[in-house]
Amino acid sequence: MEVLTHKAANDGADEITYRQPPHNLEAEQALLGSILVNNEAAQKVQGFLEPEHFFEPVHGRIYEAVLKLVDKNQIADPVKLKPYFENDESLADVGGAQYLVRLAASAATIINAEDYGRTIYDLAMRRSLIQIGETMVNDAYDAPVDAEASEQISDAEKQLFDLAELGAAETGAQTFSKALKTAVENIENAYKDPDSLSGITTGLTKLNEKIGGLHKSDLLIMAGRPAMGKTALATNIAFNAAERYAQDRIAGVDMDRSKGAVVCFFSLEMSADQLAARILSDIANRFYDGPQPIQSHAMRQGKLNQQEFEAIARAAIALEDVPLFIDDTPALTIAGLRTRARRLKRQHNLGLLVVDYLQLLRGSNKPGGSENRVQEISEITRGLKGLAKELHIPVIALSQLSRGVEQRENKRPMLSDLRESGSIEQDADMVMFVFREEYYKEKDEPSLTDQEKHIAWQAEMQSLYGKAEVIIGKQRHGPVGTVQLAFEKEFTRFSDLAEDDHLPERFDE
């Protein structure tokens, strides 16, 4: 968009000049020419340069046509492109399809192709910055009465983030062929991956098989009643993903193909040191071979011997390089969470976000009655889903369940048990419930006077001991169902459940 400026001339008359957006048509022509002469030049720039980055629209269309031919392993030269542009009206003023020949004649060398591409890209970024700046100024002047300045700051921040990360002020619509190419690449990566995962690993084999890993741009709701272990499961998944990322980096794996992730855990309920202590107690037992495992409550109370303390110290050293960030800011707003997540994405390439828990986040509206609370939860879930799409990462949000579960004989949770379920269930790509029947059965212990009932209860407790269920209540990408896991409450650790045919043999005396 051209901007008019007025300046007074020496003779007193107003002279109108045009301030053109930054561009370099000669660089665009030289780059296109080099690509038409030698298609290998396209490989040097197609990783970062898009058709919309060209100032002259017809140059962008020529570049797009070239890329389509190159992707099909066909030669893209003036002769091959001529039929596509023979009747192009925008080329008529510059000589029609013969313009392609003149472009080839003005070719830069293939050595300079990337440099010219970077120049075109940089100028496109500057034009986008001007557009964002103009929008910010106009919106600030013409803001509605009920609009808050913080909302405009958030919008401007999102546009700047998109510009920095995606190379576009706004993504807009994309062609189906581009979306299809991305989908095929994701399928190919999953096919070639030894874990057969299309997303980030949870570290739990059966759960990975059921959901295919944690998918980018997905909002995953993990819900459960208190004491079911939802925070423990979310912590385990967060650590497993971060640990896999660290291992892949040490192994020299292409990090774009890593099934791990840089993780940020927003803990609105527990402090950062409490969460770290949970993980530490789990990992410390990898370094300890004593008669009894190190228990988390013993760590908190300091009831440790020298060998146990040394194991904890070794675990702490091993954990230093794991890319896991913890933010324990209380009463965080969804806008504040977005700002922090964007910063982590820019600075550390954030790959997975965990929020514990959803109902402790605050929306932008002032607190009020139950109706306002429902609207606030709706705003929060929409914000989390929007953040997952914006940062192109999976977001796990923990959620409470209503007390209605406790009133039923079968206490396995359902989608209708979600608090403010309308918005949470609607916005989520996946909903999983954490359920431990052992917890409820333990409360139903019959009196010792009725030995027959007590023996039956003991047998049931033994069959349920250390077992947990993850119930997939909704999944856009696959089937629903239940995954059986092992749960060790002493270490707040979920792991794969050993199958009966893999258990060691028992010898009765």
N, C-alpha and C positions, 0 to 999 in steps of 0.2 A: 504494500500500500504506500503510495507516495504522500509525502507530507508537504503542504504548502507553507512557505515562510515569507514574510515581508521584510524588506529592508529599504531604508530611505537612500535614494541615490543622491549624488552631489548636486544635481540640478533641481532637487526638491520633489521629483516624481517618485511614486512608489514602483519599485521594480520587483516583480514576482519571480522567484526562483524555485526550482523543484529539488527537493532533497530525496534522492533515490535511495532505496534500500541497498545494503552492501551486496555486490555481486561482481562476477568476473566472467563475462561471456567468452573471452579469449581462452581462458583456462578450461571452460566447459567444452569448447570446440576442439582444443588440443587433446583433451583426454578422450573424447569420443573418437577422434581421428586415430589415436594410437590403438584404441580397442578394435576399431574396424580394420586396421592394418594387421594387428596381431592380437588375436582373441585372448592370449594369455594375460594381457594387461588387465582384463576384466577380473581375473582371479585375485589381483593385487588390491582391488578396491571394493569388490562386492560384499566383503565382510562388514563394511561400515557405511558404504555409500548407497543410498536408496534413490529411486527415481524422483521422489518429491524434494530431494535436496538440490536439484537443479533449478536455477532461477528462471531459465527459459523453459516453459512447459514442453515444447516440442523436443528439446534435448532430453528431458526426462522420459518421454515416450520412446525415443530412439534407444536410450540406455535400457529401458525395460524390455524392449523387443530383442535387443542383443542378448540380455541375460536369459531370456526364454529359449533362444536358439542354442546358446552355450550350454544350458542345463540339459538340453536334449542331445548333447555331443554333436551339434551341427555347426558348420562354419557360419559366422555372422560377418558379412562384408556388404559393400554397397549393392552388389548385384543381387544377393540373397534378400536384402531388406527392401529393395526397390518396389516389389509388388505391395508391400504393407503400407507404403507411404506415397504411392503414385497419385492417389486422389485426396491426399491430406491437404486441406485448405490452409492450414497454418504454415505449410511449406511453400505455398504458392508465391508469396512475396519475395522469397529468397531463391527462387528458381526451381521449385518442385523437388522431385526425387534426385535431381542432379546435385542438390545440396549435400547429399550423402557422399558423393564423390569428392566435393570440395572439402568436406570434413576430413576425409582420408588424406587429402593432400596437405592439410595443415596439422598432421599428426605430430605429437610429441613422441620422444623415444619411450620405449617400455620402461626404461630405468626411471624416467620422471613421472610415470603414470600415477604411482601412489602419492607422490608429492602434490600433483595437480588435484587428485581426488581429495586429499586432506584440505587443500585450499577451498574447494567447492563445499565440503562438509562444514568447515569452519565458518564460511560466509552464511551458510544456511542456518547455523546455530545463532549467528548474530541477528539474522532476520527474525528468527523465532523469539529471541530476547526482546527485540523491539516490539513485537506483537504482544508479548506478555506484559511488557512495561506499559504500553498504551492501554491495554485492558485494565491493568491495575489502577492507572490514573483515572480512567473514565468511570470505573466502578466505585472508586473512592469519592468522586465528585457526585455521582448520581445514585448513591446507595439508598435503598428503601429505608424507611423509618425504623422498621423492626429488625433490620439486618445488623448483626454484631460485627465489629471490626475483626474479631478473632476468626470468624468464618472466612472473611476475605483473605486473611493471612494464611489460613489453611489451604484455600483454593490456590493462592499464588505459590505456596510451597509445593503443592502437588504438581503444578505445571512446571516449576523449575526442576523438581525431581524427575519428572518424565523426560524433560529436555536433557538432563544430565545422563539418565540411565538409558533411555530409549532413542534419543536423538530426535525427538519430536515433541513439540509443545502440547499436542494432543494426538492420541493414536488414531482416532476416527475409524472409519470402516476400512477393512482390508479385503483384498480379493480372496475368493475361495481357494484359488490355487496356492496362495501363500499360506493360508491356514492348513490346507491339505498337506503341504510340504512339511510343516512343523509336526503335524500329527504322524506322518509316516516316519519322520526322524525319531520321534518318541517311541514308536512301535519297534523300530530297528534297534534302538538302544536297549530296550527291554529284551528283545530277542537275543542280542549278543551278550547280555549281562549274565554272568554265571548264577546270580541269585534270581534271575527271571523277574526282576523288579522294574516297574515303570516309574516308581517314585522313590522317596527317601526311606531307608530302612527303619523299622521300629525296633530292630534287634531281637524280635520274637518271631520265630520261624512260622508258626501256625497263623499268627495274625498277619504276617506279610503275605502268606499264601491266600488268605481270605480277601484282603483289601488291595494287594499289589503294591504295598508301600504307601507313603504319604504323598499325595499328588500336588503338584504346584497349582496355585490359585484356588485351592480348596479350603473351605471352612469346615473343620471337623469338631463336632461337639462331643465331649466326653462327660457323661453324667452319672450320678450315683448318689445314694443316700450317705450320710456321714458314716465313717468307719468302714466303708466298702473298699477304700484304697485308691480312689481316683487320682489323688495328688501323687501317690506313690507310683502308679502306672505312668502318669504323665512325666514324672521325673525320670523314671527308667527309660522311657522312649526318648526324651530329650538328651539324656546322657549317652544312650546307645548311638544316636545319630551323630552327636558331636565326636564321640570316640572313633566311630567309623571314618569320619572326615579326617581326623588326626592320623589315623593308621594309613589311609589312602595317600595322604600327603607325604608321609615318611616313605611309603612304598614306591613313590614316583608315579602314581596313577594320574592320568589326565583328570584334573579336578572338575572339569565340566561334566565328566561322566561318573563322578563319585556318587555313591548312594548314601553318603553321609551329608552333614550340613553344619554350618555355623549356626548355633542355636541361641536364642534369647528367651529366658524364662521370666515372665512378668509375674512375680509372686506378691499378690495383694493381701494374702492371708498370713503367710509365714515370712520370717525375716531371711535375708540372704544367707546368714551364717547357719541358721537352722536347716535350710535346704542343702547347703554345702555339707553339713554334718551327716545328713541322710546318705548322700552319695558316698561320702568318705567311709562310713561304716560298712557299706556294701563292698567297696573296692579294697578296703583294708584286709578283708578276709581272703583275698587272692594271695596276699603276702604272708598269711598266718597259717601255720599248720599245728596249732595247739590242740589239746583235747576237746575244748569247747570253743565255738566261734565267738568272735568279738560282737557283742550286742550293742545296739545304738544307745540304749538307756544307760549301759555301763560307761560308755564314752561320755555322756552328758554329766554323769555323776563323778567322773574321774576315777572310777574303780578299775584300774588297769595295772597289769604287771609290766615289767620292763620289755618283755618280748612283744606284748600287745601294742605298747606305745611305739616301739620301733617299726612294727608293721604299719601302723597309722602314718608314721613319718614317711615311710617308703611310698605309701599310697598317695600322700599329699604331693610328693615330688612327681609321681607318675601323672597326676591330674593337672599339673601346671600347664601343660601344652594343649589340653583339651579346649576347643573353642566354644565354651559355654558361658554365656553372660547371664547374670541374674540382676533384675531390677525389682527392688522391694518397696518402691514408692507407694505409700498408702493412698487410697481415694483418688486414683489416677483417672483422668478423663479420657474418653476415647480420642479426642483431639491430641492430648498430650502423648498418648501411646503411639499414635500415628507418627508424630514428630520424632519420637525416639527411635521407632522402628526404621523410618526413612534414613535417619542418621547412621544407624548400624548397617543398613544395606549399602550405603555409600562408602562407609569407612571399613567395614569388615566383611562385606558380601554375605549378609544375613541370609540364611536358607530355610530356617524354621522358627516359628514364633509360637510360644505357649503362654496362655493367660490363665492364671489360677486366682480367682475364678470370675466368671462372667458377671455375676450379680454384684460384685464389689467394684466394678467399673462405674464411672459416672458419665452421663450424657452431657450435652451442652445446655439443656433446659434446667430451670430451677426445680428443686424437688417439690412434689405436691402430693395429691391423692393417688389412689390406686390406678386411676386412668392415666395420669401422668407417668406413673412408674411403668406401665405397660408400653407407653410410647417411648419411654427412655430405653427400655430393653430392646425395643424394635430398632431404635437408632443405633444402639451399641452393636447388635448383631449385623445390621446392614453395614455399619462402619468396619467391622472385622472382616466381613466378606469382601467389601470394597478394597480393604488393605491387602488381603490375600491376592486379589487380582492385580492390584497396582504394583505390588512388589514381586509378583509372580512366585510366591512361596506358599507352602501350606501353613495354615494357622489352626492350632489346637486350642479350643476354649473349653475350660471345665465349667460345669453347670450343676446347680442343685436340683433335686427332685422334690416334688410336693410330698406332704406327709400322707397323702392318700395311699401310698405304697404300703405303709405300716398297717392299714386297716384291712388289707386283703389277706386271704389265706395263702395264695400264691404271691409271694413278694417280689417276683421277677418284674423289673420295671418295663414300662411301655412308653411309646412316644407321647401319649396323653398325660404322662406323669411329669413331663417337663414343666417347670414354672414358666409362666408366660409362653406356653408352648407354641402358640400361633406363629409368632415371629421367629423363635429359635428354630423350630422344625422347618419352617419355610425357607429360611436363609441358608441353612446348613446343607453341605454336600454329603456329609456323612454324620450319623448320630450313633454313638456306641455307649452302652451302659456297662458299668462295672458292678458285678454282683457276686457276693460270697454267701452262699446258703449256710455255711458253717457259722457265721456270725449270728444268724437268727436261730439256728438249731441249738446253739449253746445256751440261749436264753430260755429254751423250753425244757430244761433239765427237769425230769420228774423226781418226785420224792424218793429217797432211798428205801422207804418202807415198802414201796411197790417194786420189788426186785426185778420182776419180769419186764416191766416197762423201762426200768433203768438200764437193764442189759441191752434191750432193743435200742434204746437211745444211744448207748455207748457204741454199739455197732454202727449206727448211722453216723455218729460223730467221727468215728475212725475212717469211714468211707469218704467223708467230706473234708477231712483234715488237710490243710495246705492246698486246697483247690479253689479256684476262682473261675468265673465265667465273664467273658467279654461278649455282650450281646449286640450284634450289629442290627440296629433297628431301622436304619435308612442308609442306602448307599447308591449314589447316582451311577457309579462306575461298575457295579457288580451286584452279586446276590447278598441278601441279608442272611443272618444265621448266628450261630454261637460258636465261639472259640474257647476251648478249655485251656487254662493256664495254671501254673503253680504259683502260690503266694507264700512267702516266708515273712510273717509279720514281725519277727524279731529284727529283720534287716530292712523291712518295708520294700521287699524286692519281688517283682514278678519275673517269671522265667518260663521256658517251655516245659510243659508237663510231660514227664516220662511215660511212654505207653506201657501198658501192663506186660506186653511181650518183650519189653526192653529192660524190665526190672530184674535185679539179681534174684537168683533162686533162693527160696526160704527153706531152711532145714528145721523141721520140728523135732524136738528131742523126745 
